[in-house]
Amino acid sequence: MKVLLINGSPNKEGCTYTALREVADALEKNGVETQIFHIGTKPVYDCTGCRKCMELGRCVIDGDVCNEMARLAAEADGLVIGSPVYYAGPNGALCALLDRMFFSSGAKLAYKPGAAVVSCRRGGAGSAFDRLNKYFTISQMPVVSSQYWNAVHGNTPEQVKKDKEGLQIMRRLGTNMAWLLKSIAAGEGPIKLEEPRQVTSFHDGL
């Protein structure tokens, strides 16, 4: 079993990484392999709505890390997405990548446990956390919970390490994800109960 943790901060080993590292350590303690993927600081592209991914199974834009991130997520058994809080929302570069990854590869992520982690100095964590969870709940991914909402507080990694409650929330999140992954593996795996998808369009017949 393997979990991919996406570090959506421009800082490779900053506050968001500190939180994700705590989650990863708890997963590894419970026998789950982890990989932390940093989105980096190079420019990323927005989704252009070209729908070429419907034919290719990947984003047509190859100039950034989106397709590599999507490939790693598809290969993993679970996904944790971490982001700093900017103006009460996740990092814009991360959202641009996630929009394209889930639009092009969301079907490959169905039934994989997912969790969001946010890092903030003081406020805005709730709305950023909610935004990230939307990617999971539109993609048929079970959302893993902790003992409180998944946030750490601090303006530096050193301050985050003093947030004892926040760090415990991260450890509990890792433990809970390991539990869910092992529970799925102990059964018959994810049971898919499918029916043809219905799409409502109020323009039909006009």
C-alpha positions in Angstrom: 0.0 0.0 0.0 1.2 3.5 -0.9 -0.1 7.0 -0.3 0.9 10.0 -2.3 1.1 13.2 -0.4 1.1 16.4 -2.6 2.9 19.4 -1.2 1.0 22.3 -2.8 3.3 25.0 -1.3 6.0 26.8 -3.1 8.2 26.1 -0.1 9.6 22.6 -0.4 10.1 22.1 3.3 8.0 24.8 4.9 4.9 24.6 7.1 2.8 22.5 4.7 5.6 20.0 4.4 5.9 19.9 8.2 2.3 18.9 8.5 2.5 16.3 5.6 5.6 14.8 7.1 3.7 14.1 10.3 1.0 12.4 8.3 3.6 10.4 6.4 5.4 9.3 9.5 2.1 8.0 11.0 1.4 6.1 7.8 4.8 4.6 7.7 4.6 3.6 11.3 1.5 1.6 10.3 3.2 -0.1 7.4 2.1 2.1 4.5 4.6 3.4 2.0 4.6 7.2 1.3 5.8 9.6 -1.2 5.8 13.4 -0.8 5.5 15.2 -4.2 6.4 18.9 -4.3 4.6 20.9 -7.0 7.6 23.2 -7.2 7.8 26.9 -8.1 7.8 26.8 -11.9 4.8 28.3 -13.8 1.7 26.1 -14.2 -1.1 26.2 -16.7 -4.8 26.7 -16.1 -7.4 24.3 -17.6 -8.4 25.7 -21.0 -11.6 23.5 -21.3 -10.4 22.0 -24.5 -11.6 18.5 -23.4 -8.7 16.9 -25.2 -8.1 14.8 -22.1 -11.3 12.9 -22.8 -9.5 11.4 -25.8 -6.0 11.2 -24.4 -6.7 10.1 -20.8 -4.2 12.9 -19.7 -4.0 16.6 -19.9 -2.9 17.8 -23.4 -0.6 20.4 -21.8 2.8 18.8 -21.0 4.7 21.9 -19.9 4.4 21.5 -16.2 4.1 18.8 -13.5 0.3 18.0 -13.9 0.6 14.7 -15.8 3.4 13.4 -13.6 1.4 14.2 -10.5 -1.7 12.5 -12.1 0.3 9.4 -12.9 1.7 9.1 -9.3 -1.8 9.6 -7.9 -3.3 6.9 -10.2 -0.6 4.5 -9.0 -1.1 5.2 -5.3 -3.7 3.6 -3.1 -4.5 6.9 -1.2 -4.0 10.6 -1.7 -3.3 13.5 0.7 -3.3 17.0 -0.6 -1.6 19.7 1.4 -1.7 23.5 0.9 -0.9 26.8 2.6 -3.8 29.1 3.1 -3.7 32.2 0.9 -6.6 34.7 1.3 -8.7 32.0 2.8 -8.1 29.6 -0.1 -5.5 27.0 -1.3 -2.5 28.0 -3.3 -3.7 29.1 -6.8 -1.0 27.1 -8.6 -2.1 24.0 -6.7 -5.7 24.5 -7.7 -4.8 25.0 -11.3 -3.0 21.7 -11.3 -5.7 19.9 -9.4 -8.4 21.2 -11.7 -6.6 19.6 -14.7 -5.6 16.4 -12.8 -9.1 15.6 -11.7 -10.7 16.7 -15.0 -8.3 14.4 -17.0 -7.8 11.6 -14.5 -10.5 11.7 -11.9 -12.0 8.4 -12.9 -8.7 6.7 -12.1 -8.9 8.0 -8.5 -12.4 6.8 -7.7 -12.7 4.7 -4.5 -9.2 5.7 -3.3 -9.2 7.4 0.2 -8.4 11.1 0.1 -7.6 13.7 2.7 -6.8 17.4 2.7 -4.4 19.3 4.9 -4.1 23.0 5.3 -1.5 25.2 7.0 -2.2 28.8 8.0 -0.8 31.4 10.3 -4.2 32.3 11.8 -7.4 32.3 9.8 -8.9 31.0 6.6 -8.2 27.3 7.2 -11.9 26.3 7.0 -12.7 27.6 3.6 -9.3 26.4 2.1 -10.0 22.9 3.6 -13.5 22.8 2.2 -12.2 23.7 -1.3 -9.7 20.9 -1.4 -12.2 18.3 -0.2 -14.5 19.2 -3.1 -12.0 17.4 -5.4 -12.6 14.1 -3.5 -16.3 14.3 -3.1 -16.9 14.9 -6.9 -14.6 11.9 -7.7 -16.2 9.1 -5.6 -13.3 9.2 -3.2 -13.9 8.3 0.5 -12.8 11.3 2.6 -10.6 10.3 5.6 -11.2 12.3 8.8 -9.2 13.0 11.9 -10.1 14.1 15.4 -10.6 17.7 14.3 -10.4 19.6 11.0 -7.0 19.0 9.3 -5.1 22.2 9.9 -1.9 23.3 11.5 -1.1 26.8 12.6 2.2 28.7 12.5 4.1 31.1 10.3 7.3 29.0 10.2 8.0 25.2 10.4 9.4 25.9 13.9 6.1 27.4 15.0 4.1 24.6 13.4 6.1 22.1 15.5 4.9 23.9 18.6 1.3 23.3 17.5 0.9 20.1 19.5 -2.8 19.7 18.8 -2.3 20.3 15.1 0.5 17.7 14.9 -1.6 15.2 16.7 -4.4 15.8 14.2 -2.0 15.0 11.4 -0.8 11.8 13.2 -4.4 10.7 13.7 -5.2 11.4 10.1 -2.3 9.2 9.0 -3.4 6.4 11.4 -7.0 6.7 10.2 -6.0 6.5 6.5 -3.8 3.4 7.2 -6.8 1.9 9.0 -9.1 2.5 6.0 -6.6 1.2 3.5 -6.0 -1.9 5.5 -9.8 -2.4 5.9 -10.3 -2.1 2.1 -7.4 -4.6 1.5 -8.8 -7.0 4.1 -12.1 -7.3 2.2 -12.6 -7.7 -1.4 -11.3 -4.3 -2.3 -13.5 -1.4 -3.2 -17.0 -2.6 -4.3 -18.2 -0.6 -7.3 -21.9 -0.2 -7.5 -22.3 1.5 -10.9 -25.2 2.8 -12.9 -25.1 4.9 -16.0 -24.3 8.5 -15.2 -27.1 11.0 -15.7 -26.4 14.6 -16.7 -29.1 17.2 -16.4 -29.2 19.8 -19.2 -32.0 22.4 -19.2 -31.1 23.3 -22.8 -32.5 20.0 -24.3 -35.3 20.6 -26.7 -34.8 24.4 -26.8 
